[in-house]
Amino acid sequence: MAFTKPRRRTLLLAGAGVVGLLAAGGALGWFTRPAQQPTAPTVIVGDGVTTPQDMAWVPAGVFLMGSDSKMAQPNERPAHQVKVHGFWMDRTHVSNDQFAQFVKETGYVTTAEKKPDWETVRVQLPPGTPKPPDGVLVPGGMVFVGTRVPVSLENYTQWWRYVPGADWRHPQGPGSSIEGKGDHPVVQVSYEDVQAYARWAGKRLPTEAEWEFAARGGLEQATYVWGDELMPDGQMQANYWDTGERSFPVVSPEAGGATGTMPAGTFPPNGYGLYDMTGNAWQWVSDWYRADYFALQAPAAAKQPIDNPSGPNESFDPSEPGVPVNAPKRVIRGGSFLCNESYCLSYRPSARRSADPYSPMSHVGFRLVKDAPAPQLAYRAQ
């Protein structure tokens, strides 16, 4: 049986008033909010006058963060109670057009467009690694190149390459372009690039807890952001790699060519009105990454919910052979167009991974949040 989403009340906050737009019909009269919370989330979208433009309100709440499901990786365990405060969140990934406006107004040069700094590279390599010749340290980014035939999935270097000249304007390298893709998520942006954009926009990155709470959209411990069934009514609900059509990571012409991002908002939003919280492109969050962070949080969470956690004070990632376990890593969330059932099940709200903050990649983007007053809630009754 297909999963049925709860109906949502959608609010568009306009000027000093509140204009209700129902997702699925209803009564015409205005009503003040009753004392009891509605059972389904209320979608509230800022208007840019009294509330942040094109951002959705995510109310405060307590939820089970992480997962103990059979799909969960060790770094997602155990599920534990967390409390978050209310905040506004971008409804979609930051797009190429939005990032282009930032660059136009500030002249900002991204990490991928600059010669790599050896000190930031060195800390991600085995101790004692000699510095390469300067000619090797050239601007560029990590690019998914795929393979022509099926391969063992033990070694990701078979389908990833550092490509000189890859950057946010040329996500797959010098021969690629974002022309006609202004509404796609911007990628090939480092954690540092994202922080610069956030300062310009007057926003900030979400914490890992804020991101997961928002991604769940009011569904407690659902497998996906839309429910427990991967393809309700046989329909994909996110942009991920469909292994039913081709094996991962094959991208030969015979297998259908390259894969990549889709326009932001291609699929239906979640319960808070947020699009593409999973799939399409990974999303940077503010926290340092510790593989064991949830296990460290769990004892305190058993007594009372952890209040608005902002993550650990340092990194710990033992998953990459040869890389120091304390190499600086930030958390990325949500998965991307490359995630699939055979290799990566990260299009789930509890899935988490680490990433080098100075390493731009062709499948990592971001969205931001803003601390602003909560809306004056009123809604149109259904």
N, C-alpha and C positions, 0 to 999 in steps of 0.2 A: 504494500500500500504506500502511495506517495506521501511524503511528509507535507503537512498543511501548515503554512505559516500563520501565526496570529495576525489578525488585521491590525493595521497601525493607524493611529491618528496623526496626520501630518499638519504641522503648523508653519506658516511663513510669517515671521515677525516683521511687520511693516510699519515704519515710523513709530508713533506712540501707541498705535493700536496693534491688535493681534488678529490676523486674518486666518481662519481655519480652512485648510484644504483637505478633504477626506480622501484617503486612499481608495475607499470602496463605498461611496454613497452614505447617506444617513440623514438625520433630522436637520432642520434648517435653523433652529434657534441657538442662540449663544447661552452657555451655562458656565457658571463659575466652577472652578475645580472642586470636587467633593473632598471630604476629609480622607476618604479611603483612596489609595493609589489605584489607578486602572490596572487591569491584569496584563494588558499588552502595552509595549512601549509607545510613547508619544513622540513622533518625529517632529523636531523643532529645528527649523533652518533660519539662520541669521540673515538679516536683510541689508546689512552694511550701514544702517543708520543708528539704531539703538543697540544692535547686536552685530557680531562679526559676520561679514559678508561670506555667503556660501559655506558656512561652517555649521555643523550639527551639534546640538547640545547633548552631552552625555551626562546623565544625572549621577549623583553620588550613589554608592551602593556597596554591598558586601557580596562577594562571589567566591567560588572555588577556582583558584588559579592553578594551572597545570592540569595533569590528567593521569589517571591510573588505568586507562583503557589498554587493551592489548596492542593498539597501534602506537602507544606512547613510547618515546625513547627515554633512556635513563635520565636525561637532563630535564625532562618534563615532569618527573616524579619527585615527591608525591603531590597529589592535589592538596591544596591547603587554603584556608580562609584568608582573604585579603579585603581590605576596605579601601575604596578610592573616593576622592572628592570629585565634585562635578567640574566639568571643563568643556570647552568647545573644541571640535576637531574638524579638520578639513574633510569634506565629503569624499574627495578623491585624492589620489596621488598628486603631488605637484607635477604639473605638465611641462612639456617642452616649451610651450608658449609662455607660461608663467616664469620659467627659469630664464628664458631669453629676455624677458622684460627686466628681470633683476640684473642680468649681465649688461644690458643696454644702459641702465641707469647708474650702475656702479663701476663698470669696467672690470669686473671681477674675472680673474683667471683661475680656472679650476685646477685641482691637483693633477689630473690627467694631462693637462696642457703644459705642465712644468717638468723640468728635469727632476727625476726622483732624488730625494735627499737620502744619502747613504745611511745616515744614522737612523732614519725611520724604517729603512729596509732591513738593516742589519739585525734589529731586535727580533725580526720574524724568522731569522735563519739560525742554523746550528751555531753554537759558540765557536769562535775562531774562524768563521768563514771569511776568506780574504776579500777585500774590496775588488770588484771587477773593474776593467778599464772604463774610463769615462765614456767611451763610445758605446758601451752597453747600456749605460744609464740614460735612456732617452725617454721623452714624454710618450705616454700611452696608457692603456688600460687592459684589464683582463676581458677576454672575449670568448663567448661560447662559439666554438667552430664545428662541433659535432664530429661524426665519423661517417664514412661511406657505407660501412657494413657493421653488423652487430659485433660488439666487443665485450670482453669481461668488464664488469662495472667496479672492479677493485681499484682502478687507478684513474682518477678524474683528469689527470694531465693529458689523457688521450683526447679529451673533447674541450679542454680549455687551453688558451694560448695568451701570452702577453703580446699585444699587438701595438707596435709603435704607431702613433697617430690616431689611435682610438680615443675619443673623448665624447662629451655629451652631444655635440653636433654630428659626430660620426661614430655611433655606438659600436659598430662592428669593424671599424677601421677606416682608413682614408677613402676607400671606395664607397662607403655607405653614407646615408644622409637621413635627416629627420624631416625632409621636405614632405609636406602632406601629412605629417604626424604631429602636428602641434598639440593635439589633444591626447597624445600618448604620454605615459609617465616618463619623466626625464630619468635617464640612467647614466652610468659612468660618472656618478658623483660620489665623492668620498664623504666620510663623516665630517671632516673639516669644511667641505663645501656646503654641506647641509646646515651647519652651524652658522656659516656666513649668511646664507639665505634667510635663516630664521631671524637673525638680528635685523636684517633689512626689512623683513615682513612684520616685525613686532610680535613674533610668535616663538614657540620653542618645540623641541622634539618631545613626544610623549615618553613617559617612563614605560618600562616593560609591562608593569601592572596596569597602567592606564590603557595601553594598547590592547592588551588581551581582554580587559573588561569591555572596551568599546567594540572589539571585534565580535564578541559573543552576542551583542545586540539584545541582551535580556534572556538568552537561552542558556540555562544552567547546564554545563557539562555536555552540551551537544557536540557531536563529532566534528561537524562543520559549522560554518557561521550561519548556514541556512537551515540546519537540522541534522538528523542522523542518517539520512539517505544520500548517497553521493550524487545520484542523478534522478531527482524527483520527476516523474512522468517522462523519464528517458532524456531529460534536458540537462546539459552541462550548466553549472551555476558559477563557474569561475574559469579563468584562462590558465589551464595547466596542460601538461603533455598527455595526450590521449593515447595510451599504449594499445588501444584497440585498433588504431589507425596505422601506427608504425612503432617500431621498437626504439627505445631510447638507447643511445643518443644519435641515431641515424638521421642524417639530413641530406642524403644524396638526392639528386633530381628524381630518381626512381621512387624515393620514399616520400616525395612531396616537398623537397627543398627545405629552406631554413624556416625556423620558427622564431617568434618574438612577441613583443607586447601588442596589446589591443588598445583601442581608445578607452580612456578612463570612463567608467560608468556603462560599459557594454552590458553587464549583467545586473540583475535586480539588487537593490540595496538590502542591508540587514535591518534589524529591528530599530536601530537608531538613525536610519537613513544614510548609512555610510556605504560607499561602493568599493568593491575590490579589496576588501580587507584581507582576503587571501587570494593567491594567484596573481598573475600579471607581472608584478615585480616585488621582490623583497623590499622591506621597509626598515630603515634605520630607526632605532629607538635610543634613548639617552644612556641606558645602563651599561656599565662594564659587564662583560660576560664571565660568569662562573658556571662551569658544568654542574657543580654540586649546590648551586645557590638555593634551589627549592628544598633540598634535603636539609640545608642549614636553617631555613626559615620554618620548617614544619613543626619543631617542638614548641616554639613560641606561639605559632598559629593554632596549636591544639588548645591553648588556654583562651585566647581571644584573637580576633582577626588582626593581622599585621596592618597597621595604619599607614596607608599611602607610601609604600616602600619605594625608594629611589635607587635600589640596587646595591651591589657590593662595592667595596672601596678599591678593589683590584681585580685583575683578570686571573682566571685559572681554566686552562683548556688542555687536557691531556690527549686530545683526540688526533692530533696531527704529528706523526712521527718526525723527529728531527727539529720540530719547532719548540722552543722553550715553553713550558707549561704556563709561565707567567708573562708571555709576550702580550703586549696590549691588544685587547680584542673588545669590540662593542657588540651588542646584541642586534641581530636583524630578525624580523618577524614576517610571517605571512606567506612565505613561499613565492614562487614565480611561475612563469610559463614553462619552466623546465621541470617542475616537480611532477612526479608520476608514481604509480603504484609499484613499479619495479625497482625504483632507486630512491626516491625522495617523496615522503608523504607529508610534506610541510605545508600543504594548503589546508591546514587545520589550525584552529585558533590557539591551541596550546603549544604548537611546534616552535622551536627556537634554535637559532644557530649563532655561531660567532663569526666575526669578520674583522679583518685588519682595517682600522679606521682610515688608513692612508691608501687603501687599495680600491680604486674605482672598478666596477664590474658592469657588464652589459645586462645584468638582470637585477640590479639593486637600485631602488629609488627611495622615496620618502613621502610622508605627509606630516603636517604639523598640528599642534594644539595651541590653544590660547586661554590664558586665565582671564576671564571677564565675568561680570556679574551674571548670575543665573537669570533666565527669562522669567517674566511674570506669567506663570502658567495659567492659561485658560484654554478651553478647547470646545470644539463643536461636538456635541454628543452624537454617538452613532445610533 
